[in-house]
């Protein structure tokens, strides 16, 4: 939001601009154990979608890139470490949580590579026909269908 506030005066003055926010594909389909994370990303999506409506008459385009799961990134490793940390879940949820975590580690399951996100951001920036919401990664694309 601060970045948007910083660039908007110049964009308005020029009558052109592009804002791309990167959130997460968890906003496309609810996932267990990620409610707070999902809510924060959904808030950015709502902000971005409202901006798109407000700024279009000023010649400013707004897009969202929605990466899927990226377990090989530092975010993916940190998230898994937090999910599996001892004492991370109340006992009443431990069986449920362990079941969810085991499904997250399916070998060969589609996932998002850093290059997928780069390609989606590039498309958002350079392809005028790109939709406002662009999934990034095979898993994110599958959620769209």
C-alpha positions as CSV (number, residue, x, y, z in Angstrom):
1,X,0.0,0.0,0.0
2,X,2.9,2.3,0.8
3,X,4.5,1.6,-2.6
4,X,1.2,2.3,-4.4
5,X,0.9,5.6,-2.5
6,X,4.5,6.4,-3.5
7,X,4.0,5.8,-7.2
8,X,0.5,7.0,-7.8
9,X,1.2,10.8,-8.0
10,X,3.7,10.2,-10.9
11,X,1.3,7.7,-12.6
12,X,-1.6,10.1,-12.4
13,X,0.5,13.0,-13.7
14,X,1.7,10.8,-16.7
15,X,-1.8,9.3,-17.3
16,X,-0.2,5.9,-17.4
17,X,1.2,3.3,-15.0
18,X,1.2,-0.4,-14.0
19,X,0.9,-1.9,-10.5
20,X,1.5,-5.6,-10.1
21,X,0.9,-7.2,-6.7
22,X,2.0,-10.7,-6.0
23,X,-0.2,-12.7,-3.5
24,X,-0.9,-16.4,-3.5
25,X,-3.0,-19.1,-5.1
26,X,-4.3,-20.0,-1.6
27,X,-6.9,-17.3,-2.4
28,X,-8.2,-19.4,-5.2
29,X,-9.1,-22.4,-3.0
30,X,-9.1,-22.6,0.8
31,X,-6.4,-24.7,2.3
32,X,-6.2,-26.1,5.8
33,X,-3.7,-24.6,8.3
34,X,-3.3,-21.5,6.3
35,X,-6.3,-19.4,7.4
36,X,-4.3,-16.3,8.6
37,X,-2.0,-16.4,5.6
38,X,-4.9,-16.8,3.2
39,X,-6.8,-13.9,4.8
40,X,-3.8,-11.6,4.5
41,X,-3.4,-12.5,0.8
42,X,-7.1,-12.1,0.2
43,X,-7.0,-8.6,1.6
44,X,-4.2,-7.7,-0.8
45,X,-6.3,-9.1,-3.7
46,X,-9.4,-7.1,-2.6
47,X,-7.2,-4.0,-2.4
48,X,-5.8,-4.6,-5.8
49,X,-9.1,-5.3,-7.4
50,X,-10.6,-2.1,-6.0
51,X,-7.6,-0.2,-7.2
52,X,-8.0,-1.6,-10.7
53,X,-11.6,-0.1,-10.8
54,X,-10.5,3.2,-9.3
55,X,-7.4,3.7,-11.4
56,X,-8.5,2.5,-14.8
57,X,-10.1,5.8,-15.8
58,X,-6.7,7.4,-15.1
59,X,-4.8,5.1,-17.5
60,X,-3.3,3.0,-14.7
61,X,-3.4,-0.8,-15.0
62,X,-3.5,-3.1,-11.9
63,X,-2.8,-6.8,-11.9
64,X,-2.4,-9.7,-9.5
65,X,0.1,-12.6,-9.8
66,X,-0.9,-15.7,-7.9
67,X,2.0,-18.1,-7.3
68,X,1.3,-21.7,-6.2
69,X,3.2,-23.7,-3.7
70,X,6.9,-23.3,-3.9
71,X,8.4,-25.8,-1.4
72,X,12.0,-25.3,-2.7
73,X,12.0,-21.6,-1.8
74,X,13.1,-20.2,1.5
75,X,9.4,-19.3,2.2
76,X,8.3,-22.9,1.5
77,X,11.0,-24.3,3.8
78,X,10.2,-21.8,6.5
79,X,6.5,-22.5,6.3
80,X,7.0,-26.2,6.5
81,X,9.3,-25.8,9.5
82,X,6.7,-23.7,11.3
83,X,3.9,-26.2,10.4
84,X,5.9,-29.2,11.7
85,X,7.6,-27.6,14.7
86,X,7.0,-29.5,18.0
87,X,4.2,-27.9,19.9
88,X,3.1,-26.0,16.8
89,X,-0.5,-27.3,17.1
90,X,-2.7,-27.9,20.0
91,X,-3.1,-31.6,20.8
92,X,-6.8,-31.6,19.6
93,X,-5.6,-30.7,16.1
94,X,-2.5,-32.8,15.9
95,X,-4.0,-35.7,13.9
96,X,-5.7,-33.3,11.5
97,X,-2.6,-31.2,11.1
98,X,-0.4,-34.3,10.5
99,X,-2.7,-35.5,7.8
100,X,-2.7,-32.2,6.1
101,X,1.1,-31.9,6.2
102,X,1.5,-35.4,4.8
103,X,-0.6,-34.4,1.7
104,X,1.6,-31.4,1.2
105,X,4.6,-33.6,0.7
106,X,3.3,-35.6,-2.3
107,X,6.3,-36.4,-4.5
108,X,5.8,-35.3,-8.1
109,X,2.9,-33.0,-7.3
110,X,2.8,-29.9,-9.4
111,X,4.5,-26.9,-7.8
112,X,5.6,-23.4,-8.6
113,X,9.1,-22.6,-9.7
114,X,10.7,-19.1,-9.3
115,X,10.8,-18.9,-13.1
116,X,7.0,-19.4,-13.2
117,X,6.5,-16.3,-11.1
118,X,9.0,-14.3,-13.2
119,X,7.1,-15.3,-16.4
120,X,3.7,-14.4,-14.9
121,X,5.0,-11.0,-13.7
122,X,6.6,-10.4,-17.1
123,X,3.3,-11.3,-18.9
124,X,1.4,-9.0,-16.5
125,X,3.8,-6.2,-17.4
126,X,4.0,-6.7,-21.1
127,X,0.9,-8.4,-22.4
128,X,-2.1,-6.0,-22.6
129,X,-4.4,-8.9,-23.1
130,X,-3.3,-10.7,-19.9
131,X,-6.1,-11.1,-17.3
132,X,-6.0,-9.1,-14.1
133,X,-5.4,-12.3,-12.1
134,X,-2.6,-14.4,-13.4
135,X,-1.8,-17.8,-11.8
136,X,1.9,-18.7,-11.7
137,X,3.0,-22.3,-11.6
138,X,1.4,-25.6,-12.7
139,X,-0.4,-26.0,-9.3
140,X,-1.8,-22.5,-9.4
141,X,-3.0,-22.9,-13.0
142,X,-4.8,-26.2,-12.0
143,X,-6.7,-24.3,-9.3
144,X,-8.0,-21.9,-11.9
145,X,-9.6,-24.6,-13.9
